[in-house]
Amino acid sequence: MILLVGGSLDTVLKEMGFAVKWRRWINECLSIATISLLVNGAPCKPFKMGRGLRQGDPLSPFLFLMMAEVLNRLLTKAAALGFF
């Protein structure tokens, strides 16, 4: 059972059995994202996002479900220990 306190996505992937290669790919997808804004109708120079995924990224739902599974397991464990 995965139990994390202040854990990261990489820790979750590791605990779920993902190999280092896969974890690096996911990390790379999260760290290389750049965006550009429209200012007065003209695109500005692209800049690197601090964190997260771009809107509509197909990877987003899968990563969300992994983190939701961690929350589910934490809540189940807390209920079993009588914290609820």
C-alpha positions in Angstrom: 0.0 0.0 0.0 1.3 3.4 -0.9 1.4 5.8 2.0 3.0 9.2 1.4 3.2 12.3 3.4 4.3 15.3 1.3 5.1 12.8 -1.5 5.9 13.7 -5.1 4.6 12.3 -8.4 8.0 10.6 -8.9 7.7 8.9 -5.5 4.2 7.7 -6.5 5.4 6.4 -9.8 8.3 4.6 -8.1 6.0 3.0 -5.5 3.7 1.9 -8.2 6.5 0.0 -9.9 7.4 2.3 -12.8 11.0 1.9 -14.0 13.5 4.8 -13.8 13.2 5.2 -17.6 9.5 5.8 -17.5 9.8 8.2 -14.5 12.4 10.2 -16.4 10.1 10.5 -19.4 7.2 11.7 -17.3 9.5 14.2 -15.5 10.8 15.4 -18.9 7.2 15.9 -20.1 6.5 18.0 -17.0 9.7 20.1 -17.2 10.0 21.0 -20.9 6.6 22.7 -21.3 6.6 26.2 -22.7 3.8 28.6 -23.3 3.2 31.9 -25.2 0.6 34.5 -24.4 -1.3 36.8 -26.8 -0.7 40.4 -25.9 -2.9 42.8 -27.8 -3.5 40.1 -30.4 0.2 39.3 -31.0 2.0 36.3 -29.5 4.8 37.2 -27.0 8.1 35.3 -26.7 7.6 31.7 -25.4 8.6 31.1 -21.8 9.0 28.0 -19.7 6.3 27.0 -17.3 7.3 26.7 -13.7 5.4 23.5 -13.2 2.5 21.5 -14.4 1.0 20.5 -17.7 -0.4 22.5 -20.5 -4.2 22.7 -20.8 -5.5 19.7 -22.8 -2.3 17.6 -22.3 -3.3 14.0 -22.9 -1.0 12.9 -20.0 -2.9 15.0 -17.4 -5.9 12.6 -16.8 -3.5 9.6 -16.1 -1.3 11.5 -13.7 -4.4 12.9 -11.9 -5.8 9.3 -11.5 -2.5 8.1 -10.0 -2.5 10.9 -7.5 -6.2 10.3 -6.8 -5.3 6.7 -6.0 -2.8 7.9 -3.4 -5.5 10.1 -1.8 -7.9 7.1 -1.8 -5.4 4.9 -0.1 -4.6 7.6 2.5 -8.2 8.1 3.3 -8.9 4.4 3.5 -6.0 3.9 5.9 -7.1 6.9 8.0 -10.6 5.5 8.3 -9.2 2.1 9.2 -7.2 3.7 12.0 -10.3 5.5 13.3 -9.3 9.0 12.3 -12.7 9.6 10.7 
